[in-house]
Amino acid sequence: MKRILLASHILLFLVLASIAFLNPAVGGEGDTIMHFFWANQALSDPDALFRSWAKPFFTLFAAPWTLFGFAGIKVFNILCGVAASYFTSLYAIEKQWLRPFLIPLIAFSGPAFISYLNTGLTEPFAALVLILGLYLLNKGQSDKRMAFAAYSLLSFLPFCRSEAQVLLPLFALYGLLNKQLKYVPLLALGTLSYSIIGSYFRGDILWVFNSPYVAGASVYGSGTWSHYLERLNIMLSMPINLSFLVGLVLMLIIAFRKKAWAQNELLVIALPSLIFILAHSIVWTLGIYASAGLERVLILIFPLLWLISLYFLNTIVRYIPAKLNIVAAIVFFGLSGYSTIDRPHELKKYYQQAYAIGPYQKFLKKKVFPHVKEKYPDFRDKQLVSDLPYFSLLSGHNPLNPEEQVNWQRVELELYSQIDSNALFLWDSHNVPFYTKVDEEYLRSISWLNIQKEWEMGGRKYILLTSNKR
């Protein structure tokens, strides 16, 4: 079984990686590209390895892959996602669960997971760290070296996704109840390591506690309590989400009935899933900690959701005649596929994220950038003022190097001295007014800027400007 799973996952990786190299998709317009820039920056600037927003542990491992361009970081995430599926399967085997071969089918039959692998986002790597940590934790019940590795690795989860810190107390409780108390202090290893080493670059040993996500009201607004459950219905597909929800209830009921507080099923699978979804639901409903209600944050716990779904499927199979097992599997995954196809708008969104550039990116690539390149042959030597990460990919400007590019906040704060006199300014109506007060009316009132060209597409406007100050 293990050999078949390994071979199938290797084949899956090769297929997905090949497709990633052959398409121009970058997985979105914002964070996916900025994580690429931070990872690439780490190759020449160690300080980039100690930036909370960029997720330092992800940056460390993703950095070498950026040598192959954006396609490189997509392949890295595909490797992480496929490996997460593989180790989830191995975890099921180690727990002697039936039908572990269903894990990759569960993982890749929903539309969301494969889509988020074709990005520069941090969640696929975080999912791998989580399930690899739990796999080692399970092996650590009989092997001290595995236990040491498990607690050490899990300690770095908050540096893959900061909200993962809510899971650490559960792992500590697991260690306490399973008589592994001597390993529990290792859960602080990640924080101590980054605090001490990072203080050399950040100048503050407490820099890891300076969260980039403030506790106040989020600029993105707020949502409903059911938001993430509704999104899971689409991300996983309705049948798989239903199997996860029912499986979660069954797992909790059985654990509490048997008073099996120390069991893996409760402390490292069921409760982490429940608490993680609940934590995100709370901050999104209250509209705090810069929550934007992004569905992708749930990718981190997807391996747990797959296991819970398998737990449910193994439970109901007991009531299905053996001769009908294959028929039941075909019906189940057929319904999963149908529930995805039945939402063409959602399916198109996931497909476009994974395998195509968006309409606005296409417009920048075919209209705006060619004009800039033609009119300003030396554009690469000019400082760029822009809030468009995709345009930076096209132009070759590094948004993390102020000598090459700065954002429109410099204009809002009137920091003229930090902007070159021959800089190019690219204003857009989507990002700039949202993050600064520089709307179009304000833009046109700035006397030291001259408008060179305007474009409009799909409700968004782009304006190219130069400075007249000398």
Stockholm file with secondary structure:
# STOCKHOLM 1.0

chainA/1-470         MKRILLASHILLFLVLASIAFLNPAVGGEGDTIMHFFWANQALSDPDALFRSWAKPFFTLFAAPWTLFGFAGIKVFNILCGVAASYFTSLYAIEKQWLRPFLIPLIAFSGPAFISYLNTGLTEPFAALVLILGLYLLNKGQSDKRMAFAAYSLLSFLPFCRSEAQVLLPLFALYGLLNKQLKYVPLLALGTLSYSIIGSYFRGDILWVFNSPYVAGASVYGSGTWSHYLERLNIMLSMPINLSFLVGLVLMLIIAFRKKAWAQNELLVIALPSLIFILAHSIVWTLGIYASAGLERVLILIFPLLWLISLYFLNTIVRYIPAKLNIVAAIVFFGLSGYSTIDRPHELKKYYQQAYAIGPYQKFLKKKVFPHVKEKYPDFRDKQLVSDLPYFSLLSGHNPLNPEEQVNWQRVELELYSQIDSNALFLWDSHNVPFYTKVDEEYLRSISWLNIQKEWEMGGRKYILLTSNKR
#=GR chainA/1-470 SS CHHHHHHHHHHHHHHHHHHHHHSCCCSSSSHHHHHHHHHHHTTTCGGGGGCTTTCHHHHHHHGGGGGGCHHHHHHHHHHHHHHHHHHHHHHHHHTTCSCTTHHHHHHHHSHHHHHHHSSSCSHHHHHHHHHHHHHHHHHTTTCHHHHHHHHHHHTTGGGTCGGGGGGHHHHHHHHHHTTCGGGGGGGGHHHHHHHHHHHHHHSCTTGGGSCSSCSSBCTTCCCCTTHHHHHHHHHTCHHHHHHHHHHHHHHHHHHHHTTCTTCHIIIIIIHHHHHHHHHHHHHHHHTBTTCCCCGGGGGGGHHHHHHHHHHHHHHHHTTSCGGGHHHHHHHHHHHHHHHHHTCHHHHHHHHHHHHSCCHHHHHIIIIIHHHHHHHCTTGGGSCEEESCHHHHHHHTCCTTCTTTEECTHHHHTTCGGGSCTTCEEEEETTTHHHHSSCCHHHHHHCTTEEEEEEEEETTEEEEEEEECCC
#=GC SS_cons         CHHHHHHHHHHHHHHHHHHHHHSCCCSSSSHHHHHHHHHHHTTTCGGGGGCTTTCHHHHHHHGGGGGGCHHHHHHHHHHHHHHHHHHHHHHHHHTTCSCTTHHHHHHHHSHHHHHHHSSSCSHHHHHHHHHHHHHHHHHTTTCHHHHHHHHHHHTTGGGTCGGGGGGHHHHHHHHHHTTCGGGGGGGGHHHHHHHHHHHHHHSCTTGGGSCSSCSSBCTTCCCCTTHHHHHHHHHTCHHHHHHHHHHHHHHHHHHHHTTCTTCHIIIIIIHHHHHHHHHHHHHHHHTBTTCCCCGGGGGGGHHHHHHHHHHHHHHHHTTSCGGGHHHHHHHHHHHHHHHHHTCHHHHHHHHHHHHSCCHHHHHIIIIIHHHHHHHCTTGGGSCEEESCHHHHHHHTCCTTCTTTEECTHHHHTTCGGGSCTTCEEEEETTTHHHHSSCCHHHHHHCTTEEEEEEEEETTEEEEEEEECCC
//
